[in-house]
Structures are given as structure tokens and as C-alpha cells.
Amino acid sequence: MYDQLYQGDSIEIMKRIQENKVNMIYLDPPFFTNRSFESSSYDGNKINFEDIWKNGINEYLEFMRNVIQESIRILSKTGLLFLHCDWHANHYLKIELDKIFGYHNFVNEIIWKRHNSQNNSKQGSKIFGRLHDTIFIYSKDSTYTWNHLYQQYSKEYVDKTYNKIDKKTKERYALGDLSGPGGSSKGNPYFEFLGFKKYWRYNKQKMTKLYEENKIVQTKPNTVPKLKRYLKDMKGIGLSDIWTDIQNEQTKNKKNIMYPTQKPVTLLERIISCSTKKGDLVLDPFCGSGTTLIACNNLERRWIGIDSNAISIKTIQNRLELENVKKNQYEFKKIMVKHIQI
Ligand SMILES: C[S@@+](CC[C@H](N)C(=O)[O-])C[C@H]1O[C@@H](n2cnc3c(N)ncnc32)[C@H](O)[C@@H]1O
């Protein structure tokens, strides 16, 4: 199956996608900012998209309710939905998601610190600086695909925790406790090891093996043996729901901006990596400059992208070309005809 790019209304096109077909959906819709976004595209054309709702929040929520309803229908049983939004409507959207996906299928609320600028809380301002976007994650079922992600430890943490150096290998390590937590109630083995009779974390055979491999040490004679935990064997720190390490393109490098509200490729790579495997199908119904499609291409996922804006489609096609994705490698359709199934 080819990757697919559609120009048209997201709800109309989503309606034509089969049930349970896509493995992950990333929604980056208008945020209910009540403004129009304008900027110059790569070829000097004006990019313009409106986020104006004459009938207020109810009109916006009706639109989003339809998008979320179509999303749950076409998402596979093991799929996840990511909804990117901000303070303008995130509290209303969470309620819609709870109603449609179910409160119990809420997975995470990601706080993405999108910039460091304090411009909106300058002197005289009567608000705290608004620096973050919200990304809600919902599952369709508890069996959803999840690849846990890790971040590198900070230098301070490494210096403080992995503060010992192996004389032979010159590798950094920390000393860990070998006691069996919970003693006999947790089924830990009890035996004598290097002169100490107690509940241990591992059985005698494993302890002896670790000792022979120089992974168990006594720092001084007659002290309780400790485990050497090597830094090289650690995955890092499990990623939390506050993401401060991915800078917005707008702050990082103005040269890379092709579209207003363009998100960083690294943000989408993170979202795609934790929720899908190679070959899975990802849908972005508001794909703007095509950031999700580029990230899918980098990570060998298949994609469907939709945007109603002609300049967005041009921008995506140009961007894909720059990434060596030729027009014959994906299908492009402008959708006006009804009754086709994707
Ligand atoms: C926030 S931007 C997406 C930016 C994108 N994530 C990126 O990194 O470039 C929202 C996009 O939704 C599109 N859009 C708004 N309403 C739409 C609709 N009903 N159907 C399809 N696209 C729509 C706009 O044209 C705009 O490109």
C-alpha cells in the first residue's frame, strides 16, 4: 500500500477510511485561538489558515467531537490517539475525549515546553508566561502498543550517582543494595554470603557468578557486599510526562520554518516511536507542513496525511521532495467525490 496525501476536509476524508485501519492518530487541529495564521511559504506564497469560530466554543467543540468520533472508529484496537492543543480549549477537549474514548482509557497528559521566551510575561503583564502546549494521549483498549522511551541521565546525576570508576575497564559504576526487599514474605532466598547471613535479592548461584565476574564487591573487609551497577548497562531515565528537551522550530532555527504552527520533527519522532512499530500506519488529519509524514518516513512507518489548505499540500510535497520522497512514492488525491473507500 502506498502512503497517501489528501487535500480536503479531514472529517469527510476520515469517514472514508475503514474501521480499525490505522495504528496511531496524531491530531494537531486549530487550537480555538480565534485568529488567522499568515506567513510566507518556501516559494513566497502567502500561507493562510483560519482558526476563527463565529459561534464560539460550541461550534469548535462540535467540529472536534466529529473528528474524535471518526478517530476512535478508524483506530486499531491496539492504537493510540494523540491530541495536541493548548490552554485555549484543552480543558474542554479533555472532557470530549473522556466521553468518547472513556475516562479509563486516558493514558497521559504531556506538557510540552515549546519555548523559553518570556515575551508574553514581560514587565507590566498580568499573566504568567504561557510556555507549554498539551498533548493528550488516549487508548482504544488496554492492549495498546507501547515502547517505553528513555532519556540520557544528566551530567550532574551521572557525576553524583555513578561516581566510581572500575580500575580495569575504566567504566563508571554505582554501588547498589543486594538485600532482598520484603525478606521471606516476598520469597527472597536466605543464605550466608561472604560472611553475611541474610535475605538476598538473588539466589546463591547467581550471587556467586556475579562475584566471580567482579560485579559484587566488598568496599572494605567485613562490610556487606554491594552490586556494581555499570552506567553502560543502564537505559537512562524513563521519560516523564513533562517534555522540556525538544525546542520549537520557531525558537531553534527560523530557516527551517515552512509553515505557521509547524511542529518539530523530533517531537513527532518521539510520539511515533513510543506508540508504533516499523510498518505501522499513522494518520495525521491536520498535517500542515507534513511534519508527521517526514517523521514517519524517517522511522519507516506508513502514513496518511490530510489538509484542506492548498498551500499546505504544496509545502508538504516540496518538503517530501527535499527528503528524497518522490511524487510516485505516494498517492495524492484532492477529495471532492464521495463514496470511495481508502
Ligand atoms: C496546527 S496546523 C498543523 C501543523 C502541523 N502539525 C505541522 O507540523 O506543520 C493545523 C492545520 O489544519 C488544517 N485544517 C484546518 N481545518 C481543517 C479541516 N477541516 N480539514 C483539514 N485540514 C484542516 C490547516 O490548514 C492547518 O494546516
The ligand as an SDF file (V2000), in Angstrom:
LIG
                    3D

 27 29  0  0  0  0  0  0  0  0999 V2000
   -1.8750   23.4740   13.6150 C   0  0  0  0  0  0  0  0  0  0  0  0
   -1.7670   23.2510   11.8980 S   0  0  0  0  0  0  0  0  0  0  0  0
   -0.8780   21.7380   11.7350 C   0  0  0  0  0  0  0  0  0  0  0  0
    0.6250   21.9230   11.7210 C   0  0  0  0  0  0  0  0  0  0  0  0
    1.3920   20.6380   11.5010 C   0  0  0  0  0  0  0  0  0  0  0  0
    1.3090   19.7530   12.6150 N   0  0  0  0  0  0  0  0  0  0  0  0
    2.8310   20.9040   11.1690 C   0  0  0  0  0  0  0  0  0  0  0  0
    3.7510   20.4690   11.8990 O   0  0  0  0  0  0  0  0  0  0  0  0
    3.0900   21.5750   10.1700 O   0  0  0  0  0  0  0  0  0  0  0  0
   -3.4140   22.8550   11.5130 C   0  0  0  0  0  0  0  0  0  0  0  0
   -3.7040   22.5210   10.0690 C   0  0  0  0  0  0  0  0  0  0  0  0
   -5.0490   22.0830    9.9890 O   0  0  0  0  0  0  0  0  0  0  0  0
   -5.5540   22.4310    8.7060 C   0  0  0  0  0  0  0  0  0  0  0  0
   -7.0270   22.3710    8.7880 N   0  0  0  0  0  0  0  0  0  0  0  0
   -7.8600   23.1790    9.4820 C   0  0  0  0  0  0  0  0  0  0  0  0
   -9.1270   22.7610    9.3550 N   0  0  0  0  0  0  0  0  0  0  0  0
   -9.1010   21.6370    8.5730 C   0  0  0  0  0  0  0  0  0  0  0  0
  -10.0900   20.7450    8.0980 C   0  0  0  0  0  0  0  0  0  0  0  0
  -11.3850   20.8800    8.3950 N   0  0  0  0  0  0  0  0  0  0  0  0
   -9.6960   19.7120    7.3240 N   0  0  0  0  0  0  0  0  0  0  0  0
   -8.3850   19.5340    7.0000 C   0  0  0  0  0  0  0  0  0  0  0  0
   -7.4020   20.3580    7.4240 N   0  0  0  0  0  0  0  0  0  0  0  0
   -7.7500   21.3990    8.2100 C   0  0  0  0  0  0  0  0  0  0  0  0
   -4.9690   23.8050    8.4610 C   0  0  0  0  0  0  0  0  0  0  0  0
   -4.9440   24.0720    7.0600 O   0  0  0  0  0  0  0  0  0  0  0  0
   -3.5810   23.6760    9.0890 C   0  0  0  0  0  0  0  0  0  0  0  0
   -2.6530   23.3460    8.0940 O   0  0  0  0  0  0  0  0  0  0  0  0
  1  2  1  0
  2  3  1  0
  2 10  1  0
  3  4  1  0
  4  5  1  0
  5  6  1  0
  5  7  1  0
  7  8  2  0
  7  9  1  0
 10 11  1  0
 11 12  1  0
 11 26  1  0
 12 13  1  0
 13 14  1  0
 13 24  1  0
 14 15  1  0
 14 23  1  0
 15 16  2  0
 16 17  1  0
 17 18  1  0
 17 23  2  0
 18 19  1  0
 18 20  2  0
 20 21  1  0
 21 22  2  0
 22 23  1  0
 24 25  1  0
 24 26  1  0
 26 27  1  0
M  CHG  2   2   1   9  -1
M  END
$$$$
